[in-house]
Amino acid sequence: PGDWIALPCSRLAREMPCISLPRDLLFAELGRSYTEDEFQELCFEFGIELDEVTVEKLVNTAKRGVEASEEEVVMFKIEMPANRYDLLCLEGLAAALNCFVGRAQPPTFALAPLPAGGPLLMTVKPETAQIRPYIVCAVLRDISLSTAAYTSLIELQDRMHHNICRRRTLVAIGTHDLDKLQPPFTYEARLPSDIKFRPLGEEKEFDAPALMAHYAKDNKMNKFTPIITDSPVYPCVYDSAGTLLSLPPIINGWHSRMSPSIKNILIECTATDLTKANITLNTIVAMFSQYCAKPFTVEPVTVQYPSGPSHPKLAGQAIRFPDVSTGLIHADVGYIQRSIGLSPEQLPPAKVVELLGRMMLPATYLPAEKAVAVTVPITRSDILHACDVMEDVAIAYSMNKVPRIVPFVDCHASQQPLNQLQELVRNELAGAGYTEALVFALSSHTEAFSAMRLLDDGETAVVIANPKTLDFEVCRTSLLPGLLKTAASNKKLPLPWRYFEVSDVVLQDRAADVGAKNSRRISAVCMVNGTSGFEQAHGLVDRLMTIFGLSRQPGTLPAGEEAPVVAGGCYSFAPSVHASFLPGRQARVFVNRLSVSGEPLGVCHLGYFGVVHPEVLNAFELPFVGSALELEMEVLL
């Protein structure tokens, strides 16, 4: 007791993306050469890390439109912040570093004049709501790409597919040679048997079912086919001549393939999340519009959404994408100074404005408000709050220069009893062979309710107003959905799977001053070979009760009673009818703890355990039967 132990985690915070860039090309964009130590220092000051320097062969494939090459070059492998999508390619990193060292100013993005015939049109069909409801588009006109820039464009798509696009499940990017196509375009959803085309990199035509079977044997493509395989319709993009541009999120068509000599690029992003689609599109056009005849301009495309119930948020709207307008965030200068730990003399407002400019965030000081008005370009989707502005000021000021101050506080620290209890429980669960999972405190409404076979009564979950993404719509009301999602994300691991979490859920509470309360819970999921795992969940509950000094009361409590008779210092089980568990294979847990003086504290409902319902397993795409438990930890304090 009192020692820290390292607990294995099934999912820590997502790893920082690591990108490989040719050293000489990067130095050419930066206007000078650096020694390895100098560049390492520059990266550290900017908040990124030079992870490794290697010598590699650049192998480009004919599928990408570039002749194969095995030239050996020095590569820098650089770790980037997970939310800085603008740094995932050479163009974006070079622009950011040039601005950081004062060599260049941040670009201003604008929409190009419309063609004489008006903007290109993409018409969305109602059927797309069944599979991928959204599409956003843009055109890069009169573009001139070197082979290196063309390769960078392709690599940026791959990196974004693995990052913000979540392996194409949220967004799929398609880039096409516009000169080979005949506008206007349509975004449709057709029966698989009605789709036939020649995919990129293939020698013959396939219909969609045959293509899915073909890609099921491909180690690279079989990661994406499950996204749409079971859908009754597949999304597809066509031009007016009936030529298929792409079958998102799987593959583009051969007809509209690109090459380094391309002059006009059509970019389309189909998505289940419109916000992420806009961020993805904006990032691509921001990075590569510099190669257009008029740099940093992009031609908009009008996307016409259908009227009617299929697309309720955008019904009947004709929207021009991309939206290159800037955002505006006000940040109090005093807040920035205090948060970093600098005095007004050390960090005056003029210095704050200068430092933000180095981070590609043009700002103006507002004396009346004692705040800075920060212009947020389309490349900085990570700037959401004044704290993000403060962080960039700290980076530009240099973390090494921030003074280290001993706090002027004289007090004796001690661990909160609830947190101390949590650490002890975590140690016990790890000792029982369970792996700790760290899961987001926010979840989607579907995961919180319908996936768990629960109804939303409107009085349980705390709902997020204007959520940034569909993944984070409500504060979690249970730890189980996160653990089941963790298990689903680790299906490649061999059985048994044993995961646990001891953390807070958030519930509505009208009596609380903020209308909600936190509740600390213990949850675990177990999936093993040849059994439902019910006996293991039962045994884990017994183990937890034992370490809390509770004895098992003989027999079973009657079903349906909210205050059954449980002797002091004991726990017992009663049949339950929780919708997330299999009927007849679940139980409620009741306890009656003793006070320090030995008096019973009263019977409390502690939680549930049982075999997870098959419909819940299907909702989380789990192929094995399993059991789970969820207990209120504060009852045991």
Order of alpha helices (4+ residues) and beta strands (2+ residues): beta-alpha-alpha-beta-beta-alpha-beta-beta-beta-alpha-beta-beta-beta-beta-alpha-beta-beta-beta-beta-alpha-beta-beta-beta-alpha-alpha-beta-beta-alpha-alpha-beta-beta-alpha-beta-alpha-beta-beta-alpha-beta-beta-beta-beta-alpha-beta
